[in-house]
Amino acid sequence: MIFENYKNKQMKKSLLGLYIVAALLFLLATVLDNDILRSLTKPLPLIALLLAVKPKERYAKLIFVGFIFSLAGDIFLLKTVDEFIFGLSAFLIAHIFYIFAFVQRNKDLKIISALPFYIAAALLGLFFAQYTGDMTIPVLIYITVIVTMAWRAYVQKTYSKIAVYAFWGAVLFVLSDTNIAFTRFYADYKYSSIITMVLYWTAQFYIAKSVNGFYKKK
């Protein structure tokens, strides 16, 4: 039992190392504008999280499936693939699984707490609708779903000490995807993809930390 716990601990440390090294290599590839290195390293952080999260309880299983669709979204949004609508759809499904996971921890509606989130969604929708053209309806649907995900993450954040990580992960996810929409539909800026990915990977890592047993020290 002690040996097994030691092996699990070492495995998780290795996966965390892979997560960090792959993320750094991707950021380097972005600075160097190296599409090959970028394509090879971008999926690795999510693969590391998938291997680190043990889908035993229902919450963990739903997060795990969300990670799978997120990984698919990562691949679709690679510069060498550039299938935006498929990437958008994959992440939309990922957020739906995250919503189901968060609802598992707190099924209370708490409608009043939703108001700030949907006001923010309305403001984002009004802004981006001016620039999204034929993509307006898919983008508005996506905004609604991701903001719902953030709201349900907020509702469940008092479930346990680690549940708050899901909320902060959701907030960072919203910021990351808002940056993607801003740079794709309105105006790009230097190293915008680096900011997007740092926010995104931190978001996913925090969501992983909300799973019971993720990276336990004992």
Beta strands, then each sheet from edge to edge (+ up, - down):
end
